[in-house]
Each structure stands twice: as structure tokens, then as C-alpha cells.
Amino acid sequence: MKVAVHSIQKTLYDGTAEKIICETAQGQMTVLDHHLPLITKVIGPAVEVLDAKGGSVRIDLDSGVLEVRPESEVVLLAD
């Protein structure tokens, strides 16, 4: 799936991923390819983006808004 993580200052991640793991007020959430569309608030301390090759990127943040769009596209606006 296509993933983009943006802050006010810059783009923190722009690429593809197999899954995204983040914390929400309701608990930990994993977003996989073809996830149902949703918008949710994300809380810190970080979001983890895992690619198909087993690599991962940890993005530190205080909070943000995660949007899962149709056609396997995910956008996270981080504080």
C-alpha cells in the first residue's frame, strides 16, 4: 500500500509499506493492505511502518490524524 507521513515542516515518509502499527485512544492498531477506509486520531510515542522486505521505519510523534483511503492509500498528518 502507498503510505505518506507528513508534518508541518516536512514529509517524514513517502513510499510503500506492508503494514503500519500505531496507537489510538482505543488501543494499538495495525493497518494492512485493503484495510477498510477510516479516519482516526493517533497518539504517540511513535508509528512504525514495515515494508515487504522486513525493514521498518519508526516515526516519533506526539499525535496525529491517520486516514486510510480506498485503493490502499494511507496518509498520516503528524503533530
N, C-alpha and C positions, 0 to 999 in steps of 0.2 A: 504494500500500500504506500501511497505517497504521503509524506509527513513534512510539515513545516512548523517550526517553533520560532516565534518572534517575540522580541521585547521592544520597548520604545526605542532603544538605542540601535539595535541591530538584529539580524537574523541569527539565531543560535543554532539552528539545524534545518537543513533543507535537503531531503533525499528520500530514500525508500526504507521501509522497515518491515520486519515480520510481526513485531508486536511492540506495544507501548504499555509500560506499567506506571501507574500514578496513584496518588492518594486523593480521595474525595472526602467530603464530610460523612458519607455513608460507609467509607472503608476503602480498601485497595481495589483498584480496577485494572483489568488488562484489556486492551483494545487489540483485536486481531483483524485480519483482512476480512472484508464483507461484514463488519460489525453493523448493527442497526444504527441509523442516524440518531445522534443525540447531542445535546449541549449540556455541559456540567462545569461546576466550579472545581478547580484543582487546588489542593493545598500542598505546602512544602513537606519535607525539605527539598525534594527533587523529583524529577521524572526520568525514567530510564527508557531509552529507545534501543531495541535489539534488532539487528539486521539478520538476514538469512544465513550469513556466514558464521554466526555465533559471536560476532562483535557487539559491543554495547557502548552507548554514549550516555553518560549521566549529566543531566542538565539541572543545576541547582536553581531553585526559585522559591519565593515566599508564597505566591499564589498565582492563579491564572484562570483562564477560561478555555476549555477544551471543546472543540466542535468536531464531531465525526460526520462527514458529509457522504452522500451517496457516491458510488463509483470508487470506494476505497480511498478516500482522501481525508486526512486528519490535519487540523490546524489548531495550534495552541498559542494563545496570546498570554505571555508571562509577565508578571509584575517584577 
